[in-house]
Amino acid sequence: MSPKSKIDRSKLLTAAKNIGLVIFGSFLLALGDALFIVPSELVTGGVAAVGIIAQHFITASGSDFMAVDIVTGGVSILLFGVGFFFIGKKFALRSLVATIAYPGFLAILYRLPSIDYLAKALMDIPNEPMLGLFLCGIFGGLLVGLGVAVAYLGNGSTGGLDILCHLLAKHTPIKESVSSFAFDGALIVLGMVLRLEIPNNIPLGFIGITSALITSLAIHVVYVTGNTYVICNIITSKVDETLEFIHVKLDRGSTVYPCLGGFTGTERKMIQAAMAKDEAAALQAFMAEIDPAAFMTFTRSTNINGEGFIPFAQRSKHSIRHKDLLEKKEESQDE
């Protein structure tokens, strides 16, 4: 098998693994909603919250039509269209699998007989109805957070409100984590305002906030902590093969520096590349195969800005103020 075919096969396997992670994450997300969040009618954020609020008004009108999955799927598709036209095809394709998988799984699970058994059992705890709702929020938030984190580990997106958060991060200095919690909080407050007649409406709102916090914590533990970036420095005799692996297989950029061995005085080349931790592990395995004598160092980084990583915020207030100060300083020096 030629090196090119090995790289193509490895790239195909990586893509298949990532798609599998996004699909599994979408399933966990739908499971958390169908098992706990929707049956308890908790508004915890996300596109499912729109479906729960819509279902409230449908039920209040006297209809028994089940619409949570339909509304959730419609909103997901609408937001995918927003991402496609205003962010770009590349990001939209990252959201496509989850945009199809999550509403699909939710529709199946939501309409299964007795899918609400666990939630009803929790809410039927004698003399402790709020405790049951609180537990639904905890377990539901945990499953939803795990689902989102697994989808992120697959280098994908769960779609939905993530698209709006990415759009804001692209054109404003607002970070995605901040806008995500803001959108969830706004939906929770909206659910409280629009459902004032529900008993214990305010406590339910605080349970929704708690569930959203549990979701954020689960995402942080599984994804943020477990998927830091790594800066790799490689000195190898297989420079061309290494660069091809980094560029083609990992789809990452690189920088090549001339260097001089301090002990041997031999002129060599050092490759530097930034990538995710799992990609660094794949690179390490590749180097062990083609050049066991290679020298590699790894430096962990909690944040990398630029193409393929976290985008720079465009024209943030801080950068504008910093630019103004520099211009004033230059003017004073000219005078």
Secondary structure, 3 states (H helix, E strand, C coil): CCHHHHHHHHHHHHHHHHHHHHHHHHHHHHHHHHHHHCCCCCCCCCHHHHHHHHHHHHHHCCCCCCCHHHHHHHHHHHHHHHHHHHCCHHHHHHHHHHHHHHHHHHHHHHCCCCCCHHHHHHHCCCCCHHHHHHHHHHHHHHHHHHHHHHHHHCCCCCCCHHHHHHHHHHHCCCCHHHHHHHHHHHHHHHHHHHCCCCCCHHHHHHHHHHHHHHHHHHHHHHHHCCCCEEEEEEECCCHHHHHHHHHHHCCCCCEEEEEECCCCCCEEEEEEEEEEHHHHHHHHHHHHHHCCCCEEEEEEECCCECCCCECCCCCCHHHHHHHHHHHHHHHHHHC
